[in-house]
Amino acid sequence: MADGANEADFLEALIASERVEDWLQIIRSGTKQPRLTALKELAAAVSESESYAEEAQVAGAAGILTKLLAASSPADEDEESETQLIAKALTALCGHLAAIHQEHTFEYGGHSVVIKQGCLGEGLGARIWAVAHLMCRRLVEKPELVRGKHVLEIGSGCGLCGILAAKLGAAEVVLTDNEETVLLNLQTCMAANKVPSSSISISSKPADVPSCTSHDGASLAADVQASSICWSQGNMQICCLEWHNDWLRCQGRKNCCHGGKIGSDACTPPTLAVDEQFDFVLGTDVIYEEQHPELVAAVLAQRLNPGGQALLCCAVRSQALFDEFAQHVHAFNLLMTSQQIDPPHVKQGVFGQPHEYEGGFVLVTVTRRQ
Ligand SMILES: C[S@@+](CC[C@H](N)C(=O)[O-])C[C@H]1O[C@@H](n2cnc3c(N)ncnc32)[C@H](O)[C@@H]1O
């Protein structure tokens, strides 16, 4: 769980999700024999595999099994075997769950970052992706990239890199994502990482920090009071930034419902102010869907200050998609350089398997002209 997520994890989670749904459907409504078979298979899978335990949790298996357990009668010999199977599945599930949502501490260059990860079924950003660790390594090698800077992290997920940037002395880091469950977990991670004021750059005066307005224009403070969830702490704050809507809003057009699962206002941080721009933008594993090349390039064009720089660490699943990103970057009149990250320097196990990706791992620098 502490290691980075990769493609194999994702595929396993997809398969596990489908199979768990099928078993729970049979367990809820099937006749006795199919129900016993489904229970047996679920108990075995959950005992053996973290992915199956995670997906069972997301699908609400614990609640379904607990209800079934209460309704089953251990006096009857057949019922007892059913009771035993339910108990076995519940025991395995609880064992895994205790581990899934625990906090882990990652050490980078003498800085500790505490992160709570969830299940991939809760959103891709519920786990730390392999390339985020590579980005952390680059940031501790070159802390001047973020020191004293106004930093934006796009597609933060758990926020490992953005939180590390805050600890490395960024003036301010705005952590962003578009999924409600991911944003809530991001808030938990931010709260677990208090940045000592001595490590915050002297240029970070409250007056320099642009306010982050909410959907209806209310102040961040008012939003936080209303929701009782605190979306800022020290030199970090969390905002909602959905790339497609951001692009439309920055062009003065209305939001559409494209992407992102944002629900109730109470659980949603303020949206990043339309005119807020940054010295440094960082993003890891943010180009993986057909629409991402253009959207990520557009976000960089909108959000970088003149002369500002973005650093992206990409797991290149499709070389064509990555080349498309480079074309969009140039079309937005940005400068781009990229550098393959040499697999021998990538510690296997921690950083995933670069050879699983068509184009390996690539570090990309994008600069906006002065
Ligand atoms: C593969 S995860 C990477 C998470 C994190 N950066 C890491 O490397 O561990 C991709 C992240 O981008 C976010 N994302 C995807 N599409 C997005 C969009 N259109 N707008 C904003 N965020 C998006 C996802 O919610 C997710 O958190």
PDBQT file of the ligand as one rigid body, heavy atoms in Angstrom, charges set to zero:
ROOT
HETATM    1  C1  LIG A 401      -3.383   9.054 -12.046  1.00  0.00    +0.000 C 
HETATM    2  S1  LIG A 401      -3.935  10.182 -10.838  1.00  0.00    +0.000 S 
HETATM    3  C2  LIG A 401      -2.400  10.919 -10.284  1.00  0.00    +0.000 C 
HETATM    4  C3  LIG A 401      -2.522  11.478  -8.881  1.00  0.00    +0.000 C 
HETATM    5  C4  LIG A 401      -1.227  12.103  -8.333  1.00  0.00    +0.000 C 
HETATM    6  N1  LIG A 401      -0.804  13.230  -9.120  1.00  0.00    +0.000 N 
HETATM    7  C5  LIG A 401      -0.138  11.066  -8.271  1.00  0.00    +0.000 C 
HETATM    8  O1  LIG A 401       0.735  11.046  -9.164  1.00  0.00    +0.000 OA
HETATM    9  O2  LIG A 401      -0.134  10.255  -7.335  1.00  0.00    +0.000 OA
HETATM   10  C6  LIG A 401      -4.608  11.505 -11.832  1.00  0.00    +0.000 C 
HETATM   11  C7  LIG A 401      -5.244  12.641 -11.028  1.00  0.00    +0.000 C 
HETATM   12  O3  LIG A 401      -5.730  13.650 -11.916  1.00  0.00    +0.000 OA
HETATM   13  C8  LIG A 401      -7.053  14.002 -11.563  1.00  0.00    +0.000 C 
HETATM   14  N2  LIG A 401      -7.777  14.407 -12.790  1.00  0.00    +0.000 N 
HETATM   15  C9  LIG A 401      -8.087  13.639 -13.855  1.00  0.00    +0.000 A 
HETATM   16  N3  LIG A 401      -8.777  14.350 -14.751  1.00  0.00    +0.000 NA
HETATM   17  C10 LIG A 401      -8.905  15.596 -14.254  1.00  0.00    +0.000 A 
HETATM   18  C11 LIG A 401      -9.549  16.798 -14.725  1.00  0.00    +0.000 A 
HETATM   19  N4  LIG A 401     -10.202  16.815 -15.889  1.00  0.00    +0.000 N 
HETATM   20  N5  LIG A 401      -9.476  17.893 -13.948  1.00  0.00    +0.000 NA
HETATM   21  C12 LIG A 401      -8.812  17.857 -12.764  1.00  0.00    +0.000 A 
HETATM   22  N6  LIG A 401      -8.200  16.769 -12.259  1.00  0.00    +0.000 NA
HETATM   23  C13 LIG A 401      -8.263  15.644 -13.002  1.00  0.00    +0.000 A 
HETATM   24  C14 LIG A 401      -7.627  12.733 -10.958  1.00  0.00    +0.000 C 
HETATM   25  O4  LIG A 401      -8.738  12.985 -10.116  1.00  0.00    +0.000 OA
HETATM   26  C15 LIG A 401      -6.428  12.174 -10.192  1.00  0.00    +0.000 C 
HETATM   27  O5  LIG A 401      -6.348  12.667  -8.898  1.00  0.00    +0.000 OA
ENDROOT
TORSDOF 0
